Amino acid sequence: MQTILTWITPSADQIHIWNYFGAVKPLLDMQKENNIYFMIADLHAFISKQEKWFIHQASLNQAKIYIASWLDLEKVILFRQHKVSAHSQLNWILSCLTTLWVLKRMHAFKDKAWKWKQENISAWLFNYPTLMAADILLYNPDLVPVWQDQKQHIEYAQDIAEKFNRNYGETFKIPKEYINKEVATVTWIDGRKMSKSYNNFIWILDSEEEILKNVKKITTDSIPLGTAKNPDECNLYKLLKLFLTEDEDKIVRKKYLTWNFSFKEMKEYLFKKIIEFIQPIQEKYNQLSDEEVIKILEQNESKANKIAKKNIQKVYDMIWY
């Protein structure tokens, strides 16, 4: 049994389908045999969403979605980041041990420094990697599920943990990244990664009308009936595969290889599978009250605080007499 830390940032009041398959589903699979800390990263959300009411409600809504997706609260500690003060405490320690040169090399800084004027760059841009490292190292996880573009943050967490261990004694476990490469390569609607930036996503709580409208937008080729097509090169199939059983997948792949159907039919089938998938989640989500979710979070935050306080005290004991 391994310890795993994962998180989601409440920068939106719900999650889209790629979030589900990239973050929720792996978590549901991993919870069967592992101990999991699942953090709602509201300190990270504060970077771009600074309205008090928004982060509060977005955090509750996302917690509801995970609970409605059959999160096992006996095996998963689900908590809001700002409720555990040790995250900010360890962030300060790691910031003191990290040079500006290292942080300037991080993707987050280089991307924003290129897009923004110097006077518009806030201190969060430098603190973001150290806070993420603090989030990770505080719970000594074995694995950290991330997207490919977040791998650099795990590498920094590994480096700063090794530096601390060398300077002060063995304290932190060196975490390993877990990247779900199959989901990372799936393209969405317009052939690009699903993202709020591209406005090409399907929300997990969307209405049937909204979902149908987005499914119809999926880009496809124009080929005549009877012409075989490689399903692995089709955006529509890559989406559809996520919702299929093994037997259903075999049937769909055979249709592609004989091409005895239209893309219109396949889009209708995808729409049907998405609705079958999200309806139970939406129904359970709508049954959960804010008060019920807050109570669940507070119980979990008590557990997280107990562990985090013990570990930050160990860090302090290694540094000071």
URFEN-V325042 format. One line per field, one symbol per residue. ss: DSSP state (A for helix, B for strand, O for the rest). Layout:
ss->???
This chain:
ss->OOBBBBBBOOOOOOOBAAAAAAAAAAAAAAOOOOBBBBBBOAAAAOOOOOOAAAAAAAAAAAAAAAAAOOOOOOOBBBBBAAAOOAAAAAAAAAAAOOOAAAAAOOAAAAAAAAAOOAAAOOOAAAAAAAAAAAAAAOOOOOBBBOOAAAAAAAAAAAAAAAAAAAAAOOOOOOOBBBOOAAAAOOOBOOOBOOOOOOOOOOBOOOOAAAAAAAAAOOOOOOOOOOOOOOAAAOAAAAAAAOOOOAAAAAAAAAAAAAOOOOAAAAAAAAAAAAAAAAAAAAAAAAAOOAAAAAAAAAAAAAAAAAAAAAAAAAAAAAAOO
